[in-house]
Structure formats: structure tokens, C-alpha cells
Amino acid sequence: MSNLEKLTEKQAFEAMVLFLEGFYQRTQADEIGGLLSDLLMAENGTTADPAAWQDWMDCV
């Protein structure tokens, strides 16, 4: 078992978005592009689609 730092829910979310951005850049998949637009974080810390954040929290 490693001593990796635990991520907060927001840090894990940001890591997932980075992963998806890389996937989108390689594939240009419209579905991933649409998902990424829902996951954009506003300056106030909410996602473009508030349900996306709630779905994330339900998962973690």
C-alpha cells in the first residue's frame, strides 16, 4: 500500500476532468465534449450543469 495523498472530492473531480480532456483531445468524441461542457467549473465553484456535481457526489 502506498502513502499517496488522499484527494478531496473537488480534487478528484478536477483529476477526472483532466483525464476526460486528454481523452477528448485524442478522440474528438462529441459525447465527451458534451460531458466536458457540463463539467465546466464557474468561478463560484459550481458546475455548468449543477446536476453533474450532484452526480459526482453521489458516486464518491
C-alpha positions as CSV (number, residue, x, y, z in Angstrom):
1,M,0.0,0.0,0.0
2,S,1.4,3.4,-0.9
3,N,1.4,6.6,1.0
4,L,-0.4,8.6,-1.7
5,E,-2.2,11.8,-0.5
6,K,-5.9,11.4,-0.4
7,L,-7.8,13.8,-2.7
8,T,-10.8,15.9,-1.7
9,E,-14.0,15.4,-3.7
10,K,-13.2,18.5,-5.7
11,Q,-9.6,17.5,-6.4
12,A,-10.7,14.1,-7.6
13,F,-13.3,15.8,-9.8
14,E,-10.6,18.0,-11.3
15,A,-8.4,15.0,-11.9
16,M,-11.3,13.2,-13.7
17,V,-11.9,16.3,-15.8
18,L,-8.2,16.4,-16.8
19,F,-8.4,12.8,-17.8
20,L,-11.5,13.4,-19.9
21,E,-9.9,16.4,-21.5
22,G,-7.0,14.3,-22.6
23,F,-9.3,11.6,-23.9
24,Y,-11.3,14.3,-25.8
25,Q,-8.2,15.8,-27.4
26,R,-7.2,12.3,-28.7
27,T,-10.6,11.2,-29.9
28,Q,-12.6,14.4,-30.5
29,A,-15.6,12.3,-29.4
30,D,-18.7,14.5,-29.4
31,E,-20.2,12.8,-26.3
32,I,-17.1,13.5,-24.3
33,G,-17.1,17.1,-25.5
34,G,-20.7,17.5,-24.3
35,L,-19.9,15.9,-21.0
36,L,-17.0,18.3,-20.5
37,S,-19.2,21.3,-21.2
38,D,-21.5,20.2,-18.4
39,L,-18.5,19.7,-16.0
40,L,-17.0,23.2,-16.5
41,M,-16.5,24.9,-13.2
42,A,-17.7,28.5,-12.7
43,E,-15.8,31.0,-10.6
44,N,-18.3,30.4,-7.8
45,G,-17.4,26.7,-7.7
46,T,-20.5,25.3,-9.3
47,T,-20.5,23.2,-12.5
48,A,-22.2,24.4,-15.7
49,D,-24.8,21.7,-15.1
50,P,-25.4,21.6,-11.3
51,A,-26.7,18.0,-11.7
52,A,-23.2,17.0,-12.8
53,W,-21.7,17.9,-9.4
54,Q,-24.5,16.1,-7.6
55,D,-24.0,13.0,-9.8
56,W,-20.3,13.2,-8.9
57,M,-21.0,13.5,-5.2
58,D,-23.4,10.5,-5.4
59,C,-20.5,8.5,-6.8
60,V,-17.9,9.4,-4.3
